Amino acid sequence: LLHLSGFSKTRSLYRDGMTPCVRSASRPQWERLPPNLVYYYRSPRHEHAYVLSFAFQFDRAEVYSFAYCFPYSYSHLQQQLHRLDALSLPIYRRELLCRTLQHRRLDLLT
């Protein structure tokens, strides 16, 4: 059983059935944990902060990664936006708002 503490949100998607994601070398695609193995609750042991607890069986000796939700990379976002740009939709507009410290685009979508 793994416990992640320090959550401060009373209203969380974990309360509505969202579950963490996991992947490893043997399971390269991110997968959600089954909801019956995930618990989100306020803990008196952690100054009444919310705790996310979940049961997970490490079935192989390999590195496992856990995520709050499905990771979505900047490069994937840019690919999606380029596809939308190519469609020239009248209800979609993309403008360069500024650049980040890493010189990445920060777009305004309307």
DOLO-163850 format. One line per field, with one value per residue (C-alpha): residue number from 1; x, y, z. Coordinates in pm, 1 decimal. Layout:
N
k = (NUM:...)
px = (X:...)
py = (Y:...)
pz = (Z:...)
! end
This chain:
110
k = (1:2:3:4:5:6:7:8:9:10:11:12:13:14:15:16:17:18:19:20:21:22:23:24:25:26:27:28:29:30:31:32:33:34:35:36:37:38:39:40:41:42:43:44:45:46:47:48:49:50:51:52:53:54:55:56:57:58:59:60:61:62:63:64:65:66:67:68:69:70:71:72:73:74:75:76:77:78:79:80:81:82:83:84:85:86:87:88:89:90:91:92:93:94:95:96:97:98:99:100:101:102:103:104:105:106:107:108:109:110)
px = (0.0:145.3:44.7:90.2:20.8:0.3:-302.4:-495.5:-794.0:-1128.5:-1275.6:-1056.7:-1124.2:-990.2:-1308.4:-1506.3:-1327.3:-1011.1:-711.3:-333.1:-150.5:136.7:385.2:703.1:933.7:696.7:393.6:514.9:170.1:31.1:-253.3:-496.8:-505.9:-838.9:-1066.8:-1134.2:-763.8:-750.2:-854.2:-862.5:-931.5:-854.7:-601.2:-569.9:-213.5:-118.8:-269.5:-601.8:-446.8:-580.9:-397.9:-408.5:-351.5:-343.8:-258.8:-12.2:170.9:521.5:518.3:864.1:1202.7:1197.3:1148.9:788.2:659.9:343.1:163.5:-117.1:-286.0:-190.7:124.0:78.3:401.4:467.4:567.1:235.9:48.7:237.3:155.9:-212.2:-206.6:-30.9:-306.4:-568.5:-375.5:-387.0:-766.7:-815.3:-1126.7:-1321.2:-1382.5:-1015.1:-738.8:-385.2:-159.2:188.6:146.2:511.9:802.6:907.6:1254.2:1328.1:1218.1:906.1:585.1:318.0:5.8:-322.9:-606.8:-943.7)
py = (0.0:335.8:662.4:1010.1:1286.0:1663.2:1700.0:2011.1:1997.2:1908.6:1877.4:1641.7:1419.1:1136.1:1170.7:1118.0:800.5:921.4:700.1:739.5:602.9:355.9:230.5:22.7:-144.1:-438.5:-208.4:85.5:243.9:442.9:256.7:370.8:175.2:2.9:235.0:-29.3:-10.8:368.4:567.4:946.6:1062.1:1320.6:1184.6:1285.0:1145.2:1409.3:1718.9:1648.5:1687.7:1463.9:1141.7:935.1:567.4:286.2:-79.6:-190.4:-517.8:-485.9:-803.4:-766.9:-630.2:-316.4:57.2:172.3:523.0:665.6:978.4:1194.7:1171.5:1072.8:1268.1:1503.0:1628.1:1970.8:1815.3:1625.4:1948.4:2125.4:1844.2:1872.6:2251.2:2222.4:1986.5:2239.0:2519.3:2324.0:2295.5:2676.3:2655.1:2979.9:2902.4:2844.6:3101.4:3056.2:3349.1:3356.7:3516.0:3494.9:3253.8:3063.3:3073.1:2762.2:2958.0:2746.7:2891.4:2993.8:3030.5:3205.1:2992.7:3149.5)
pz = (0.0:-104.0:64.1:-88.1:160.7:144.5:-82.1:13.7:-217.4:-70.0:-419.0:-617.1:-915.3:-699.4:-493.5:-815.7:-923.7:-1098.4:-1023.3:-1060.3:-1364.8:-1374.8:-1630.8:-1637.9:-1889.4:-1922.1:-1953.0:-2162.8:-2199.6:-1909.0:-1739.2:-1472.6:-1147.9:-1075.4:-871.4:-607.7:-509.2:-462.8:-154.0:-110.3:243.4:510.4:756.9:1123.2:1111.0:852.9:1019.3:845.6:499.7:227.6:151.7:-164.7:-88.1:-337.3:-343.6:-605.5:-653.5:-792.5:-1000.8:-1157.3:-1053.1:-1270.9:-1242.8:-1208.8:-1271.0:-1119.6:-1235.0:-1099.5:-1440.2:-1794.8:-1886.7:-2180.9:-2333.0:-2475.9:-2809.9:-2825.8:-2755.1:-3035.6:-3279.2:-3194.0:-3236.4:-3574.6:-3689.7:-3581.8:-3756.9:-4082.7:-4066.5:-4073.1:-3860.1:-3816.1:-3446.9:-3363.8:-3337.0:-3207.8:-3123.2:-2975.2:-2635.0:-2531.3:-2503.2:-2193.0:-2041.3:-2250.9:-2563.1:-2604.9:-2743.4:-2498.9:-2709.2:-2654.3:-2789.1:-2866.2)
! end
